[in-house]
Structure formats: C-alpha cells, structure tokens
Amino acid sequence: MKTTFEDFNNSIVPGVISLQAHSSFKQQETSNEDLSKVESLLRSDNVFNQFLSTFRLQSVSIESLISAFSHSSFVNERESDSFHSYERLELLGDSVLELIITEKLFTEFPDLSEGVLSKIRGQLVSKEELATLGKMIGLHHFILVGRGEYQQKVFLKDSILADLFESLLGAIFKDLGLDSARAFVNQILRFYEEKMGHAFISIARVEGKNYKGRLQELLMKQKKDLPKYTDVELDSGEFLVTVTIGNKVLGKSIHISKKQAQVNAAKDALSLLTQ
C-alpha cells in the first residue's frame, strides 16, 4: 500500500488521544475499565488504523501498543494496575535499535573502523534523530500523558518523541520478533528518504553536522562574535532557523529537524564567509 506523507501527516493531531482519554474518564475515577476505554478510543481513530495498516502492525497486541504510548504521568494519574508506562519497552527498544543500526552500518560500510562506526551510530540514534522519526510517523498523535503534562504539551518534546519511538520498537520486538522489528525500521527509513530527499544512514549527512563546529572555529580564528541560532516552529511542524553573527543574518534554513536546519543555516553562513 502506498501512503504518502502528505496524506498521513495531514491527519495527525498532536495529543488528541490524550485529550479524548481525559474527557472519557471521570475526574477521580480509577477503574479496570480504563484500559478498554483507551482501546476503544484507539480502535475508532482513523489515524491509528491507518498507522497499523501502513506499518503492518496489526499483529502487535493492543495492550503492548497502549503500554508503548503511555507516559508515566498518565499511568500515575490513573492509579490503575491496568496501565504500564513505556519505560520498560523503551529500554528494550533502545537495545534493538542499536543492534539494527549497527548491523546496517556494518553491512553498508565494511571498510570503516569500529571507532568511526560507533560514532556514526551514536549520532544516528540520538534523541533528536529519533524524535524526527517519531514525529514523522505521528507518535505525538497517540501518546497518553497526564492532564498537567498535556497542558505543557510534553508530547512535542524531542526527548519524549524519541522515547516513544524506542518503546514502540520494543513492543514490536516483544510481540513479533527481530525480523519484524528490522522490517519496521527499514520501512521508516524509506519513509524518511521519501520525506527528506536523502538517506537516513549516510556518511555525508553525518559528517555534514560539522558545519556548526567549522563555523564556530572560523569565527574564533577571525576573533568575531560566536554564531547565534534562532528557531521558530512553523504551522507545518518544520523549523525556520536563522544564524546571526553580531546583528547580521548570514544563513537560514527550513527543515523538519531543528538540528538539521541549524546545520544547513551554518553551511550557508560558512559559504558566505569563505567565498
């Protein structure tokens, strides 16, 4: 099935399942029926059903998925044995992801040393990189957080989105095994390439992150002010980043990843200063 990012992303509403769950529970209610209420909310959600179909996750149990989406604030607020936070699944998913990424690096770059492979892997599984993947597949639509955390919009934080991605992968591995977890990651990486226009696992992309360091080093040598990065999140979910030296804007970029937008803006500034 061909699902475009435009079709999928336009359906995503950050925090919507949390909001609906809060509305369905009585203020101080602690009932074993809570789990079935959340299950009903998810199963009636078009984005959730499209998500399961797109990523072939129909065989992952609904209980595992609810656990993968449940932030500790939601679990603590419900005071019910029916819910478990995603922390255990996150730990499992973290290990599974490292294995899958290491395996891909080992296969695709047979001439790179252990040290270089380790460094690249660390950058690829960083919180910001995983947050980009998590946001790309709509995990902020499904997350369950407490009422206070919902008001604070913690479901938009990179650290939370990265945790969700790992917990989801942990749930897939637990229920379906390593081959299914690997297939899921590979599909996500294909989606990433379709969205971004370049591969997720790319030596050139990883090395490109040195643009910020190179810009800072150049300015220090020239005894100029250090660069200042300013970011604004657009309605599209992308970030507009500008880099200024003193009061002069020397580079700007729009990208779904704030960090990558900073890198691109730094590249523009370097090009301007060295031409």
DRENVO-612478 format. One record per residue (C-alpha): residue in three letters; z, x, y. Coordinates in pm, whole numbers, plus 50000, padded with zeros to 5 digits. Layout:
# DRENVO-612478
@residuo = ALA | up = Z | east = X | north = Y
...
# end
This chain:
# DRENVO-612478
@residuo = MET | up = 50000 | east = 50000 | north = 50000
@residuo = LYS | up = 49900 | east = 50135 | north = 50340
@residuo = THR | up = 50171 | east = 50083 | north = 50602
@residuo = THR | up = 50110 | east = 50222 | north = 50949
@residuo = PHE | up = 50386 | east = 50349 | north = 51171
@residuo = GLU | up = 50286 | east = 50106 | north = 51440
@residuo = ASP | up = 50332 | east = 49810 | north = 51204
@residuo = PHE | up = 50659 | east = 49938 | north = 51065
@residuo = ASN | up = 50819 | east = 50074 | north = 51383
@residuo = ASN | up = 50742 | east = 49764 | north = 51588
@residuo = SER | up = 50963 | east = 49562 | north = 51351
@residuo = ILE | up = 51268 | east = 49787 | north = 51383
@residuo = VAL | up = 51565 | east = 49662 | north = 51588
@residuo = PRO | up = 51842 | east = 49926 | north = 51606
@residuo = GLY | up = 52180 | east = 49794 | north = 51492
@residuo = VAL | up = 52055 | east = 49445 | north = 51408
@residuo = ILE | up = 52211 | east = 49422 | north = 51060
@residuo = SER | up = 52548 | east = 49529 | north = 51201
@residuo = LEU | up = 52526 | east = 49264 | north = 51471
@residuo = GLN | up = 52437 | east = 48994 | north = 51220
@residuo = ALA | up = 52716 | east = 49105 | north = 50987
@residuo = HIS | up = 52973 | east = 49087 | north = 51269
@residuo = SER | up = 52856 | east = 48735 | north = 51350
@residuo = SER | up = 52881 | east = 48621 | north = 50988
@residuo = PHE | up = 53241 | east = 48744 | north = 50940
@residuo = LYS | up = 53543 | east = 48571 | north = 51083
@residuo = GLN | up = 53739 | east = 48798 | north = 51316
@residuo = GLN | up = 54021 | east = 48889 | north = 51076
@residuo = GLU | up = 53862 | east = 48777 | north = 50752
@residuo = THR | up = 53892 | east = 49015 | north = 50457
@residuo = SER | up = 53716 | east = 48857 | north = 50162
@residuo = ASN | up = 53542 | east = 48973 | north = 49849
@residuo = GLU | up = 53256 | east = 48752 | north = 49965
@residuo = ASP | up = 53179 | east = 49005 | north = 50240
@residuo = LEU | up = 52954 | east = 49207 | north = 50011
@residuo = SER | up = 52746 | east = 48906 | north = 49914
@residuo = LYS | up = 52711 | east = 48815 | north = 50285
@residuo = VAL | up = 52572 | east = 49159 | north = 50367
@residuo = GLU | up = 52345 | east = 49146 | north = 50064
@residuo = SER | up = 52211 | east = 48811 | north = 50181
@residuo = LEU | up = 52152 | east = 48947 | north = 50531
@residuo = LEU | up = 51954 | east = 49240 | north = 50396
@residuo = ARG | up = 51750 | east = 49041 | north = 50146
@residuo = SER | up = 51649 | east = 48792 | north = 50416
@residuo = ASP | up = 51547 | east = 49070 | north = 50655
@residuo = ASN | up = 51171 | east = 49127 | north = 50668
@residuo = VAL | up = 51209 | east = 49491 | north = 50772
@residuo = PHE | up = 51439 | east = 49560 | north = 50476
@residuo = ASN | up = 51193 | east = 49406 | north = 50231
@residuo = GLN | up = 50905 | east = 49598 | north = 50387
@residuo = PHE | up = 51117 | east = 49913 | north = 50368
@residuo = LEU | up = 51183 | east = 49863 | north = 49994
@residuo = SER | up = 50817 | east = 49794 | north = 49926
@residuo = THR | up = 50681 | east = 50078 | north = 50139
@residuo = PHE | up = 50908 | east = 50341 | north = 49984
@residuo = ARG | up = 50916 | east = 50191 | north = 49634
@residuo = LEU | up = 51294 | east = 50148 | north = 49634
@residuo = GLN | up = 51316 | east = 49806 | north = 49467
@residuo = SER | up = 51491 | east = 49963 | north = 49166
@residuo = VAL | up = 51776 | east = 50108 | north = 49373
@residuo = SER | up = 52072 | east = 49872 | north = 49340
@residuo = ILE | up = 52163 | east = 49668 | north = 49645
@residuo = GLU | up = 52523 | east = 49791 | north = 49609
@residuo = SER | up = 52407 | east = 50152 | north = 49635
@residuo = LEU | up = 52194 | east = 50074 | north = 49940
@residuo = ILE | up = 52478 | east = 49892 | north = 50115
@residuo = SER | up = 52704 | east = 50192 | north = 50050
@residuo = ALA | up = 52433 | east = 50425 | north = 50182
@residuo = PHE | up = 52417 | east = 50220 | north = 50504
@residuo = SER | up = 52794 | east = 50173 | north = 50555
@residuo = HIS | up = 52961 | east = 50385 | north = 50821
@residuo = SER | up = 53333 | east = 50449 | north = 50777
@residuo = SER | up = 53409 | east = 50239 | north = 51087
@residuo = PHE | up = 53259 | east = 49933 | north = 50916
@residuo = VAL | up = 53448 | east = 49994 | north = 50592
@residuo = ASN | up = 53779 | east = 50047 | north = 50772
@residuo = GLU | up = 53731 | east = 49735 | north = 50982
@residuo = ARG | up = 53664 | east = 49513 | north = 50680
@residuo = GLU | up = 53971 | east = 49635 | north = 50487
@residuo = SER | up = 53798 | east = 49524 | north = 50170
@residuo = ASP | up = 53756 | east = 49701 | north = 49836
@residuo = SER | up = 53400 | east = 49565 | north = 49829
@residuo = PHE | up = 53268 | east = 49835 | north = 50062
@residuo = HIS | up = 53250 | east = 50213 | north = 50040
@residuo = SER | up = 53133 | east = 50443 | north = 50319
@residuo = TYR | up = 52826 | east = 50658 | north = 50280
@residuo = GLU | up = 53020 | east = 50986 | north = 50278
@residuo = ARG | up = 53011 | east = 51049 | north = 49901
@residuo = LEU | up = 52641 | east = 50961 | north = 49882
@residuo = GLU | up = 52577 | east = 51181 | north = 50186
@residuo = LEU | up = 52733 | east = 51478 | north = 50007
@residuo = LEU | up = 52516 | east = 51414 | north = 49704
@residuo = GLY | up = 52202 | east = 51363 | north = 49912
@residuo = ASP | up = 52263 | east = 51683 | north = 50106
@residuo = SER | up = 52253 | east = 51887 | north = 49784
@residuo = VAL | up = 51949 | east = 51700 | north = 49650
@residuo = LEU | up = 51759 | east = 51751 | north = 49976
@residuo = GLU | up = 51833 | east = 52123 | north = 49983
@residuo = LEU | up = 51702 | east = 52153 | north = 49627
@residuo = ILE | up = 51382 | east = 51961 | north = 49705
@residuo = ILE | up = 51309 | east = 52151 | north = 50027
@residuo = THR | up = 51390 | east = 52486 | north = 49864
@residuo = GLU | up = 51159 | east = 52402 | north = 49575
@residuo = LYS | up = 50875 | east = 52315 | north = 49816
@residuo = LEU | up = 50926 | east = 52631 | north = 50021
@residuo = PHE | up = 50944 | east = 52845 | north = 49706
@residuo = THR | up = 50615 | east = 52697 | north = 49582
@residuo = GLU | up = 50421 | east = 52685 | north = 49909
@residuo = PHE | up = 50525 | east = 53029 | north = 50040
@residuo = PRO | up = 50550 | east = 53261 | north = 49737
@residuo = ASP | up = 50540 | east = 53577 | north = 49948
@residuo = LEU | up = 50834 | east = 53500 | north = 50178
@residuo = SER | up = 51166 | east = 53674 | north = 50117
@residuo = GLU | up = 51487 | east = 53494 | north = 50026
@residuo = GLY | up = 51628 | east = 53553 | north = 50374
@residuo = VAL | up = 51329 | east = 53401 | north = 50551
@residuo = LEU | up = 51315 | east = 53106 | north = 50311
@residuo = SER | up = 51685 | east = 53040 | north = 50366
@residuo = LYS | up = 51645 | east = 53049 | north = 50744
@residuo = ILE | up = 51348 | east = 52811 | north = 50739
@residuo = ARG | up = 51526 | east = 52574 | north = 50503
@residuo = GLY | up = 51829 | east = 52567 | north = 50733
@residuo = GLN | up = 51610 | east = 52467 | north = 51026
@residuo = LEU | up = 51424 | east = 52201 | north = 50829
@residuo = VAL | up = 51743 | east = 52028 | north = 50707
@residuo = SER | up = 51919 | east = 52048 | north = 51045
@residuo = LYS | up = 52079 | east = 51734 | north = 51187
@residuo = GLU | up = 51807 | east = 51688 | north = 51446
@residuo = GLU | up = 51522 | east = 51724 | north = 51199
@residuo = LEU | up = 51680 | east = 51476 | north = 50958
@residuo = ALA | up = 51759 | east = 51239 | north = 51244
@residuo = THR | up = 51389 | east = 51238 | north = 51332
@residuo = LEU | up = 51306 | east = 51141 | north = 50973
@residuo = GLY | up = 51583 | east = 50880 | north = 50964
@residuo = LYS | up = 51470 | east = 50720 | north = 51288
@residuo = MET | up = 51108 | east = 50731 | north = 51177
@residuo = ILE | up = 51184 | east = 50514 | north = 50872
@residuo = GLY | up = 51412 | east = 50274 | north = 51056
@residuo = LEU | up = 51755 | east = 50361 | north = 50918
@residuo = HIS | up = 51915 | east = 50267 | north = 51251
@residuo = HIS | up = 51799 | east = 49910 | north = 51176
@residuo = PHE | up = 52008 | east = 49890 | north = 50859
@residuo = ILE | up = 52326 | east = 50081 | north = 50941
@residuo = LEU | up = 52657 | east = 49894 | north = 50924
@residuo = VAL | up = 52912 | east = 50005 | north = 51183
@residuo = GLY | up = 53233 | east = 49862 | north = 51324
@residuo = ARG | up = 53235 | east = 49642 | north = 51633
@residuo = GLY | up = 53354 | east = 49919 | north = 51864
@residuo = GLU | up = 53102 | east = 50167 | north = 51728
@residuo = TYR | up = 52828 | east = 49907 | north = 51767
@residuo = GLN | up = 52912 | east = 49873 | north = 52137
@residuo = GLN | up = 52896 | east = 50253 | north = 52166
@residuo = LYS | up = 52554 | east = 50250 | north = 51992
@residuo = VAL | up = 52656 | east = 50523 | north = 51749
@residuo = PHE | up = 52361 | east = 50415 | north = 51532
@residuo = LEU | up = 52136 | east = 50601 | north = 51776
@residuo = LYS | up = 52316 | east = 50934 | north = 51742
@residuo = ASP | up = 52131 | east = 51216 | north = 51567
@residuo = SER | up = 52434 | east = 51307 | north = 51355
@residuo = ILE | up = 52463 | east = 50950 | north = 51222
@residuo = LEU | up = 52092 | east = 50913 | north = 51150
@residuo = ALA | up = 52092 | east = 51246 | north = 50967
@residuo = ASP | up = 52391 | east = 51135 | north = 50758
@residuo = LEU | up = 52213 | east = 50809 | north = 50673
@residuo = PHE | up = 51903 | east = 50991 | north = 50557
@residuo = GLU | up = 52109 | east = 51208 | north = 50323
@residuo = SER | up = 52316 | east = 50915 | north = 50194
@residuo = LEU | up = 52000 | east = 50714 | north = 50120
@residuo = LEU | up = 51856 | east = 51009 | north = 49930
@residuo = GLY | up = 52186 | east = 51034 | north = 49741
@residuo = ALA | up = 52161 | east = 50667 | north = 49643
@residuo = ILE | up = 51804 | east = 50715 | north = 49520
@residuo = PHE | up = 51903 | east = 51018 | north = 49314
@residuo = LYS | up = 52208 | east = 50842 | north = 49169
@residuo = ASP | up = 52017 | east = 50534 | north = 49060
@residuo = LEU | up = 51669 | east = 50668 | north = 48983
@residuo = GLY | up = 51698 | east = 51043 | north = 48929
@residuo = LEU | up = 51548 | east = 51359 | north = 49076
@residuo = ASP | up = 51180 | east = 51272 | north = 49027
@residuo = SER | up = 51220 | east = 50954 | north = 49234
@residuo = ALA | up = 51419 | east = 51138 | north = 49499
@residuo = ARG | up = 51145 | east = 51401 | north = 49519
@residuo = ALA | up = 50873 | east = 51134 | north = 49541
@residuo = PHE | up = 51064 | east = 50963 | north = 49824
@residuo = VAL | up = 51093 | east = 51287 | north = 50023
@residuo = ASN | up = 50726 | east = 51367 | north = 49969
@residuo = GLN | up = 50627 | east = 51022 | north = 50094
@residuo = ILE | up = 50848 | east = 51062 | north = 50402
@residuo = LEU | up = 50686 | east = 51397 | north = 50476
@residuo = ARG | up = 50341 | east = 51238 | north = 50451
@residuo = PHE | up = 50454 | east = 50970 | north = 50697
@residuo = TYR | up = 50585 | east = 51245 | north = 50925
@residuo = GLU | up = 50250 | east = 51423 | north = 50923
@residuo = GLU | up = 50070 | east = 51095 | north = 50999
@residuo = LYS | up = 50304 | east = 51028 | north = 51292
@residuo = MET | up = 50334 | east = 51378 | north = 51435
@residuo = GLY | up = 49990 | east = 51517 | north = 51357
@residuo = HIS | up = 50128 | east = 51826 | north = 51183
@residuo = ALA | up = 50313 | east = 51909 | north = 50861
@residuo = PHE | up = 50693 | east = 51894 | north = 50844
@residuo = ILE | up = 50709 | east = 52212 | north = 50636
@residuo = SER | up = 50515 | east = 52459 | north = 50849
@residuo = ILE | up = 50594 | east = 52820 | north = 50927
@residuo = ALA | up = 50411 | east = 52793 | north = 51259
@residuo = ARG | up = 50616 | east = 52487 | north = 51358
@residuo = VAL | up = 50946 | east = 52653 | north = 51272
@residuo = GLU | up = 50852 | east = 52975 | north = 51447
@residuo = GLY | up = 50745 | east = 52770 | north = 51749
@residuo = LYS | up = 51111 | east = 52695 | north = 51812
@residuo = ASN | up = 51138 | east = 53047 | north = 51950
@residuo = TYR | up = 50966 | east = 52931 | north = 52270
@residuo = LYS | up = 51302 | east = 52835 | north = 52423
@residuo = GLY | up = 51452 | east = 53173 | north = 52341
@residuo = ARG | up = 51145 | east = 53358 | north = 52467
@residuo = LEU | up = 51153 | east = 53165 | north = 52794
@residuo = GLN | up = 51520 | east = 53242 | north = 52848
@residuo = GLU | up = 51464 | east = 53610 | north = 52766
@residuo = LEU | up = 51174 | east = 53633 | north = 53012
@residuo = LEU | up = 51375 | east = 53474 | north = 53292
@residuo = MET | up = 51671 | east = 53704 | north = 53228
@residuo = LYS | up = 51442 | east = 54007 | north = 53249
@residuo = GLN | up = 51300 | east = 53876 | north = 53575
@residuo = LYS | up = 51654 | east = 53802 | north = 53700
@residuo = LYS | up = 51568 | east = 53439 | north = 53767
@residuo = ASP | up = 51771 | east = 53122 | north = 53710
@residuo = LEU | up = 51801 | east = 53014 | north = 53349
@residuo = PRO | up = 51597 | east = 52711 | north = 53243
@residuo = LYS | up = 51746 | east = 52364 | north = 53268
@residuo = TYR | up = 51627 | east = 52091 | north = 53030
@residuo = THR | up = 51647 | east = 51726 | north = 53135
@residuo = ASP | up = 51568 | east = 51449 | north = 52889
@residuo = VAL | up = 51507 | east = 51075 | north = 52928
@residuo = GLU | up = 51472 | east = 50840 | north = 52631
@residuo = LEU | up = 51173 | east = 50610 | north = 52682
@residuo = ASP | up = 51141 | east = 50249 | north = 52565
@residuo = SER | up = 50912 | east = 50376 | north = 52290
@residuo = GLY | up = 51201 | east = 50575 | north = 52142
@residuo = GLU | up = 51034 | east = 50902 | north = 52243
@residuo = PHE | up = 51191 | east = 51156 | north = 52477
@residuo = LEU | up = 51048 | east = 51282 | north = 52805
@residuo = VAL | up = 51178 | east = 51634 | north = 52859
@residuo = THR | up = 51128 | east = 51846 | north = 53170
@residuo = VAL | up = 51225 | east = 52210 | north = 53209
@residuo = THR | up = 51310 | east = 52339 | north = 53556
@residuo = ILE | up = 51380 | east = 52686 | north = 53688
@residuo = GLY | up = 51565 | east = 52656 | north = 54016
@residuo = ASN | up = 51423 | east = 52340 | north = 54168
@residuo = LYS | up = 51073 | east = 52379 | north = 54026
@residuo = VAL | up = 50945 | east = 52187 | north = 53724
@residuo = LEU | up = 50750 | east = 52430 | north = 53506
@residuo = GLY | up = 50700 | east = 52227 | north = 53191
@residuo = LYS | up = 50725 | east = 51877 | north = 53047
@residuo = SER | up = 50664 | east = 51705 | north = 52714
@residuo = ILE | up = 50698 | east = 51366 | north = 52541
@residuo = HIS | up = 50792 | east = 51363 | north = 52174
@residuo = ILE | up = 50985 | east = 51151 | north = 51923
@residuo = SER | up = 51213 | east = 51452 | north = 51865
@residuo = LYS | up = 51411 | east = 51557 | north = 52171
@residuo = LYS | up = 51438 | east = 51911 | north = 52038
@residuo = GLN | up = 51064 | east = 51936 | north = 51979
@residuo = ALA | up = 50998 | east = 51800 | north = 52328
@residuo = GLN | up = 51219 | east = 52078 | north = 52466
@residuo = VAL | up = 51024 | east = 52335 | north = 52265
@residuo = ASN | up = 50692 | east = 52200 | north = 52393
@residuo = ALA | up = 50817 | east = 52198 | north = 52752
@residuo = ALA | up = 50938 | east = 52556 | north = 52714
@residuo = LYS | up = 50597 | east = 52654 | north = 52578
@residuo = ASP | up = 50432 | east = 52505 | north = 52888
@residuo = ALA | up = 50672 | east = 52694 | north = 53113
@residuo = LEU | up = 50607 | east = 53021 | north = 52929
@residuo = SER | up = 50233 | east = 52972 | north = 52958
@residuo = LEU | up = 50262 | east = 52909 | north = 53332
@residuo = LEU | up = 50486 | east = 53212 | north = 53391
@residuo = THR | up = 50276 | east = 53454 | north = 53186
@residuo = GLN | up = 49922 | east = 53351 | north = 53281
# end
